């Protein structure tokens, strides 16, 4: 059973090119409701989730990462199209940061939007234990809203005494849906009241290691204006919203309830309230208006006539016949885990059209580092510009990507239990 509650994140940190220390360390977090035991976890700067890192588009993040946990770690800046050396993937872009050591990250934020940061060493365990936080890049001209709110959605597997359950490498979990929690909540920052009639920006981030969250929102009337940090040319209705692990959705909406904004997780049984934002008072000065699109980030137009055509087939897992060449629970194209040879080597600027084929009994959220891609819609139209695509069991989804960021880039399932058990590969851009 999933229990629900809402709480505030740690205070926001505005960077604006000021060097900042980000310290991974053991913490105690009040995940369960007040009065229940605190949960020993991992976190950044004394909290789990970590602090909100915030800058403006074009600013540089200078971050000194210090590792004070008892195993190696590193930090990945999820969704940011940055230099390969700063991507935070041990064994591919940097060495693991051992206990007591540090690493200097410095990168420009080219895109405005909603991003996040998290451990990328033993991520299926370290992220589950709390090593993550939101990263916000503000537009040079932000939209006209009364509140800009971050909503991080997570679940945890917690024992009766408030501790995180062990078994982070449970093979049964990895072969099925991954490590699903028995307790879920939406963490809202800042967790302060809004007013009836206010216009709000809600930055939803699914930070769960494995759980897909369908989300229903009550008490607002608005539009989805961005997916995975990238603005939609035409804002769309807030309906049938489903977020795979690592996916984000920005919503701009007007508050229509005089009680609360509610984040609801529909289930086969009764819906569960993940969290709420209280509504107090009324805004009598704001006039109703259309919700405009956000200013676009740069998108290189794909060369579809000369695109290389590839297929990436997901294989393995429970209730499926493994490929003859796979060596772990999951595989891409018959290969489990990373090899010396990439999935493909691209010339810089080359366009690829990739068929993501899910030949398994479970959905997968496929994340590409260092790039965004277009999801191909009906009639070969180019849809949302994303960094993580959810492909349901038995389905095929096409993406189109301009590989213009040089380096070696990870490509993996962001159900982190699936990644741990073989569903990962890499590409190289010359």
N, C-alpha and C positions, 0 to 999 in steps of 0.2 A: 504494500500500500504506500502511496506517496502522500506525505504530509506537507503542509504548506505554511509559508510565513514570508515576510518581507523585511528587509533591513537596509541600512545605508552602507555604502562602500567607504573605504578610507578617503581622506580629503584629497582633492585634486591637486596636482602639481603642475604649474605652468612653467614650461621649460624655456621657450623663447631663446634658444641657443646658449643658455646658462648650463655649464657642466653640472651633472646630477649623479649622485650615487644611488644605484639600485642594488639592494642587498638581499640575497636569498638567505633565509634563515628559518629555523623552527619558530612556530607561532602557536598560540591558542586562539581559536576563533569561535564565536558564538553562532554556530550554524543552526543548532536547534533553537526553539523558542526560549526567550528569557526565563530563567528559573531551572532549565535543564542544563546538564553538564556542558562545559565548553569542549571543543574538539581539538586535540593536538594535531597540527597540520604543518605544512610548509607555506611560506609566504614571502612577500617582498616588503622590506622596510617595516616589519612588525605587523603586517596585516595580510589577510587572505580574503578576497583578492588583493592584489597590490595596488599602489596609488595610481590615480588617473594621470597619465602622461599627456600633456596637451601643448600644442604649438600651432602656429599659423602656417598655411601652405607656403612652401618655399623656405621655411626656417630649417635650421639644422639641429638635430638631436645629438647632443654630446652626452653619453651615458657611460659611467664607469660601473661595470657589473662586478660585484664582489660576491664570491660564493662562500657562504658560511653554513652550508648543510654538509652532511657527512658522506656525500658522494658527488661525483662530477656533474656539472650542469652547463647550460648555455642558454641564451635568450634569442628566440626567433620573433621577428616583428611582422606579424601575420598580415598579409595583404599589401604591404608596402613595396613598391617597385624601386628597390634600392640597389646599391652596388653589391655584387655577389659576395664579397669578402665580409660584409656586415650581416649576412642572412642568418647566422646563428645556428648552423647545422654541423655538429661535430663529425669529423671524418670526411666532410665534403667541403666546407668553407672555412673551418677553423678547427683547432684542437679543442678537446673538451677542457672546460675550466675546472680544475681540480679543487678540492676542499682547501680553503685558505688562499686561493689564487684569485686573480681579477683579470678582466678583459675590457678594453676600451672600444666601445661602439660609437661610431660617428657617421651619420647619414642625413642627407637632405630629404625632406618630406615633399615629394613632387606632387602628390595628390591630396586634395581635401577629402575628408570623409571619416567614417567610423572604422577603426582598426583595433587590433589588440596585440598583446605580447604574451608569450608563454615559453616555458622550458621546451627545448627540443632535444634533450637527452633523457632517455627513459621517460618519454613524455606521457606514455600511458599510465605511469605511476606518479610522476612529479606534477603533472597537470591535475590529476585526480586529487592530489594532496594540497592543491591551492596555488601552485606557481604560475599565476597568470594575472593579467590586469588589462584595463582598457587603455587604448592609445587613440587620441582624438586629434585630427588635423583640421583646424577651422578654416573656412573659406575666407578669402580676402574681403569679401562682402558677405557676411553671414545672412541667412534668411531672417525675416522679421518674425521672431517668436518671443513669447514671454518667459519660457523656460526651456532649457536645453538639458535633457535628462538621459542618463545612461541606464539601460536595463540589461543586466547580465543574468542569463538563465542557466542554471546548473542543477545537477543532481549528485547526491552522495550516497554511498552505501555505509550506513552508520549502525553500530551495535547499540545495545540497550544502555550501555554506560557512556555513550556519546563519542566513542572512538571510531575512527575509520576502520572498516573491516579490512582484514588482510586479503591475500589472494589476488594481487594485481596482475599476476600472470596466469590466472586460472584458464586452462586450455579449453574448458567447456564454454566459458564466457567468450573467449576469443573466436571460437568456432561458430558462435551464434551471433547475437546482437551486440556483443561486447559487455563491458562492465556497466550494467544499469543500476542506478541507485534506488534506495527505498525512501528517499527524502528529497524533495525538490523545492526550489524557491526562485523567485526573481529578486535580484538585488538591485536596488534603485539608488542612483546617486545624481544629485543630492535628494535625500528622502525627506522633502519638505512639501507642505501643502501647495496646491495650485488653486485657481479660482474658476468658477463657472464662467465660461466665455473666453478664458485664456487660450492662446494658441501655443501649443507645445511641440517640441521636437523630441521624439522618442528614438533613442539609438539602441536597438535590440541586438544583442550578441549571444549566440548559443556557445557557451564555453564548456559544455559538458564533454566528457571524453568520448562518449559513444551514443548518447540518447538523442534521437530526433524529436524535436518539439513542434507539434502543431500548436499554434497560439491564436486564441481569440481575445480581442480587446473590447472592453465594454466601457462606456462613458465618454467616448470620443467620436468625432466625425471628421475623417481626414483621408489622406492619401499616402501610399508608399512612394517615397521620392528617391530612394537609392537602395541598391543591393550590394553587399560586400564592399561598401565604401564608394561605389561608383554611381553617380546620379542617373536616373532614368530620364530619357528625353521627354517622356510623357508619364507623369505620375499616374499610378494605378490604384484601384480600389483596395482597401484593406479587407481582404477576404481570402479564405483558403490559404492563410499564411503558414508555411511549414519551413522550419529552419533546421537543416542538418548541422551536426557539430562544425563549428568555425564559421558558419554563415551569419551574415548580419542583414538587418533591414532598418532603414531610417524611415520614420513616419512623421509627417507634419499634420497636426490635427487640432481641431477646436474642442475644448472641453464642453460636453453636453450634459454631464451629470452634476447634480449638486451634492453628491455623496462621495464618489470615488471613481478613479480610473482603475479598472481591474484587468489583470493578466490571467487568462484562464487556459488551463491545459485540458482539452477534451479527452476523455478516455471512453472505453467501452462501457464503463459503469457511469458513475456520476462525474461531472466535471470537477476539476480541482483548481482552487484559487492559488496560483503561484505567488501572487503579490498584488499590492494595490498602492495607489498614490492618493492620499486624502484630498478632498476638495473642500475648501473653506472660503466663503464669501463669493463675490461676483465681480467680474470685470465689466464695468458699464461703459467703458470708453472705446474698446476695440469694436470695429464694425466688421461684419461678415465680408469675406472676400475670397476670391479663388486662391487655390494653393498653387503657386508657380513652381516650375522645375528649378532644381538647383543648378548653379553654373557648372558646365561640364568640365571634367578632367580631360587631359589629352588622350585621344584614342587614335592610334595609327590605323588607317584604313587597310583592311586586308586585300591582298592581291588574289582574289578567288580563282581567276583564270589560270594562275600558275601555282596554285597551292599544292603542297605535297599532301597526299591522302594516306592516312594511317589508321590503324585499328588498335585499340587497347582493350583487351578482353579480361574481365575479372573472373577468376576461377577459384574453386575450392569451397571450404566451409562445410558445415553440417548439411547432410542430406544431398550432397552433390558429389559426383565422381571427380576425384582430383585429376589434374593433368599428369601425364606420365613423367614429366620432367620436373614437377614442382617438389620442393623439399620441405615445405612448411604447410600450415593450415591453408593459407591463401596464396594466390599467385596472380601476376599480370602476364598474359601471353605465355603461360606455362612456366614462368620463372618466379621463384620466391625470393624476396629481398633484393639487396643491391648487388650488382655484378660489376666487373671491370668495364663492360660495354654498356653505353647508355641505351635507353629505349630508341632515341634518335639523336643524331647530330645535325644541328641547323646552322645554316649561314645566317649571320646577323641580318635581321629584317625579313627573313623568309616567313611566308605564311604557311600554316598547316591547318588541315581540316582533319580532325581526329574523331573517329567513332568510338565512343565509350560503350562497350558492350558488357552488360551485367549478366553473365552466365552462372549466377548463383541464386540461392534462395533468400538472400538478404539484401537490403538497400545499402549503398555505399556513397559516401561524400568524397569526391575526388578533388584534391587540392593541388594546384600548381604554384610553386614558389616563384617569386620574382616577376610574375606576369599576371595580367588578367586576360580573359578570353570571352568571346561572344558565344552565348548559347544559341544554337540554330533552332529557329521556330518553324512554324508551318510555312509552306511554299518557299523554303530556303531563306526566309527572312532572318536577319541578325537580331537577336533578342538582347537580353540583359548582358552587361559587361561584368563578369564575375571572376572570383578566384577559386571558388569551390562549387562543384556541380553535384547535385544529388541525382543518382541513377537508381531507380527502383529495381527490385528483383525481377529478372527476366526482361528488362527494358534495354533500349539502346538510345543514347543521346549523343548528338553531334555538337562539337565545339569548334570554333575557329579562332586561332591565335596567331598574332604576329610576334615571332620570337626575336625581339629587338634588344634584349638585356643580356649582355655577354656573361658567360660563366657556366658553372655546373649547378643545376637546379633540381631539387627534389620534386617528385610527382608521386603522391601517395593518397591512400584512403585516410580521411581525417576521423573516422571511427578509429581511435588510437589503439584499441585492442586489435583491430584488423591489421593496422600498420605493424604492430609489434609481432604479428604472426605471419608476416611475409608480403603484405599488399603494399609494396613500394617499389619505385624505380627512379630513374633520373634522366634528364635530358642535358645536352650540352649545346650552348650557343657560342659559335666561334666569333 
